[in-house]
Amino acid sequence: MTVEKNTRKLDKGIVRDFSSRMSYASYLQLPTLLSAQQPVSVPEHHDELLFIIQHQTTELWLKLVLHELRSAAHWLRSDDLGSALKGIARVKHIQKTLTEQWSVLATLTPTEYAEFRGFLGNSSGFQSSQYRAVEFVLGNKNRKMLPVFESDPEAHALLTEVLHAPSIYDEFLAYLHRQGFDVPEEVLNRDVTRAHEFEPGLVPLFKHIYENAAQNWGAYEACEELVDLEDNFQLWRFRHLRTVQRTIGMKTGTGGSSGAAFLQKALELTFFPELFAVRTEIGQ
């Protein structure tokens, strides 16, 4: 089939009547989705649409990240390592997309943002319940975050649920225990509502796995996938910090945090510290 006058002919079989059929727009709920961008600046600022879409798309990706990580934790609990690693691999691709997305928001100059920032009130990304849930699922739990979400029962219930559930790291360590690896008892019986802290007793275990990778390939691969997850998360955090610094400098955040200074502290947080500490020990 040739193209004439730079116009492509439509195939005869293409469906045209959707009066009684599901369409692309109806399946994706596009009328609802595309009407969810409601700028609040008066008069409406041109760049506020960018700001809204940036954060809405981030929330959509976070919804999928949370879905995949919670499923991966379930599969680990069921000793299905392959399915868990498939889910983690998908999350890694999403993380790359989320990190690249900061470059779009970085086109918003300080002057442009200042012209509508005041209309945002106290709304802030700090209040993203899905982001906090992802942190909790990865093991960086903080009960003090919950009061921020008390006015949103659904968000509060989600965070309460994941706070009390084992993290994906807890599930991985329990999986290793069931596979016969020497996981310290205090790790297996720890209070899962608290953030995981560095446990020296895990380092010899991971040293054994890494130095005998061929005999422990599944566990070895899972360790590296988790390292990738944390690396990607830290890159996202760093890109967030740098975008905030170039847009508002050292101003206080709209949600009351110290802004860039608060984000800087997040770079000191960790999910799987023993998987990084073991690198010093390998080969010694």
N, C-alpha and C positions, 0 to 999 in steps of 0.2 A: 504494500500500500504506500503510495507516494503522497507527500504533503504538497498541496497546491496553495499558492498565495499565502504561505506561512500560516495555514489554518489546518488543523488536524480534523479529519472526519471522525465522528463518533461511531463506534461499533454498533451494529443493529441490536445486539443483545443487551446493551446497557439499559438497566432499569431506570425508568423515568417517573413512574407513578408511585408515590409513597403515601397515598391516602389511606391505605390499609396495610402498609409494610413498615418495618422498622428501618429508619434511615440512620445515616452516620450521626447526624445532629441529635436525633432522639436517643440513640444508644449512649452517646457520650454526655447527654444532658447539657448540650452546648448553650441553649438559651439561659439556663441557670448559671452555668460556668462563666459565660461571657458577660453576664449582667452583674457579676460579683465584684467588679472593679468600680468602687464608688468613692472618687476623690472627695476630700473634705475641705480642701483649701478654697478660700473665697477672696478674689475670683479664682476659678480653677487654674492651678499651675500646670503648665505643659508637662513638667517632668514628674509629677506625682503619679501618673499612670505607670511609668517605669518602676517607681519605688514600690507600688502595690503589686504589680505583676512579679517583680523579683521575689518578693516575700511569699506571695501565693504559690508560685511554682516551687519554691523551696519547701513549703509545707506539703505539697503533693508528693515530692520526692521523699520527704521524711516519712510520710505515711507508708510508702512502699518499703523504705529502709526498715521501719519498725515491723512491718508485716514479715519481711524476710528474716530479720534477726530473731524474732520470736518463734518463727517456724524452725529456724536452724537450731534454736535451743531445744525445741520439742524433738527434733530428729536426733540430736545428741542424746537426749534422755531416752530415746528408743534404740540407741546404739546404731543408728543409721548415719554413719559418718559421711558417706558419699553425698546424700541429700543435703546434709548440713553444709558441706563445703560448696555445693552448687549454689545454695542461697547466699553464702558469704561472698562468693565470686561475683554474684549479681550486685550485691551491696557495694563492692569495690568499684564497679563501673559507675554506679549512681554517685558515689563519692567524688569521682573525677568530674562528673557533670556539675555537681554542686560547687566544687572548687572553681571550675572554669567560669561559672555563672557570676562570680564576684567581679570579673572583668567588665561585665555589662553595667553593674551598679557603679563601678569606678568611673564611668563616663559622666556621672553626676558630679558637677563641680561644687565646691564649698558654697559659692554664692548662690547657685541654683537651689541647693538643698535648704539653705538658710531662709529662702523666700517662702517655703511652705512647712518647714519643720515645726514651727510653733503650733500649727493646726493639729499635730499628732497627739497633743496632750501628753498623757503618761503611757501611751501604748509603746511597746518596745519588744524587740525580738527576745529579750530576756524572758518574756512571758510565754514563749512558745512551749506548750506542754509536750508536743511531739519531740522537740529537740531534747527536753529534759528526760523524756521516756527513753529515747535512744541512749543517752548517757547512762541511765539506770540499767538498761538491758546489757550494756557493755561492762557494767560493774562499778562505774563512778557514781555511787548513790549518795544522796544528801537529803535527809529528811527535812531539813530546814527550808527546802524549796517548796514544800507542800502548801504552806499558808498563802503563798502567792496565788494559788489556784482555787482557794476556797469559794470564791464567788462563781466558779464554773464547775458545777457538780460532776459533769462528765469527764472533764480534764483531771479533776482531783481524784476521781475514782480510778482512772487509768494509771496515774502516777502512784497511787496507793497500791494498786495491784502489782505493778512491776517492781515497786520498792520491796515488797514481800516475796517476790519470786526469785529463784536463783538466777544469777546473771548468766550470760552465755559462757563466760569463763568458768563460773561455778560448775556449769553443766559439762564443760569440756574436761575439767579436772575429775569430776565424778565418773565421766566416761573412761578416762585413763585408769582410774582405780578399778573399774569393772574389767578392764582389759589386762589387769595384773600388774600395773605399774605402782611403784611405791609412793603414793600420795600421802603426805602427813595427815594424821587423824584430825589435828586441829583445823586443817584447811577444809576437810570434808564436813566438819561439824560447826563451821563458823556461823556467825550471825549474818545472814544474807541481806539484812536490811541496812548493813553498814558498807561503806566503800571498801573495796578490796585494797589491802595494804601489802607492801612487799613482804614476802615470806621466804626467808633464806633457805628453808628446807625444801623448797621446790626447785632450786637451782641445780642440785645434783641430778634430779629426775630429768630435767630438760637437757642437761649436759649428756646424760646417757642416751637420750633420744637422738640428739644431734650427732653425736659421735658414732652412733650405730644406725644411721638413717636407713640403710638398705634393709635392715631387719625390722625397722619400725616405721615403714614408709608412711602409713596413714597418719600416725601421730605426728611425724616430722612435717608432713605437708600441712596438717592442721595448724601446727605452730607457726609456720611461715605465713599462712593465710591470716591468722590473727595479728601477726606483726604488720602485715600489709594494711589491715583494718586500722590499726592504731596510727601508723604512718600517715595514711590518708586523712584520718580525722584531725591529726595535728596540722597537716597542711591546710585543711579547711579552716581550722582555728586561726592559723597564722594569716591566711588570706583575708579572713574576716577582720582581724586586728588591723592589718595594713589598709584595708578599704575604709575602716572607720577613721583611722588616723589621717588619711588624705582628705576625708570629707568633713570631719568636725574637729580634727586635732585632738586636744585634750579636754574638750567640753564634757560636762556631766551627761550621762545618758538620759534619754527621755523617761526611762523607767525608774530613775533614781540611782542607778549604779554610777561608779566613777568613770564609766565609759571605757576608753582604751586601756586605762590602767587595770580595770577589772578583767578585760579580755586578755591582757598580758599574763595575768596570774593563771589563767586557764591552761596556758602552755606548760605549766609545771604539773598539771594533773596527768595521771596515767591510768591505763586500763590493765595492761598485762606486764607489769614491771619485771617479772622474772624472765620473760622471754627476751628482754633486752639485756638484763644483767648477765645471762648465761653466755653472751657473746665474749665477755671478758675471760671466761673460764675455759672455753673450748680450745683444745690443743695444749692445755697446760697440765 
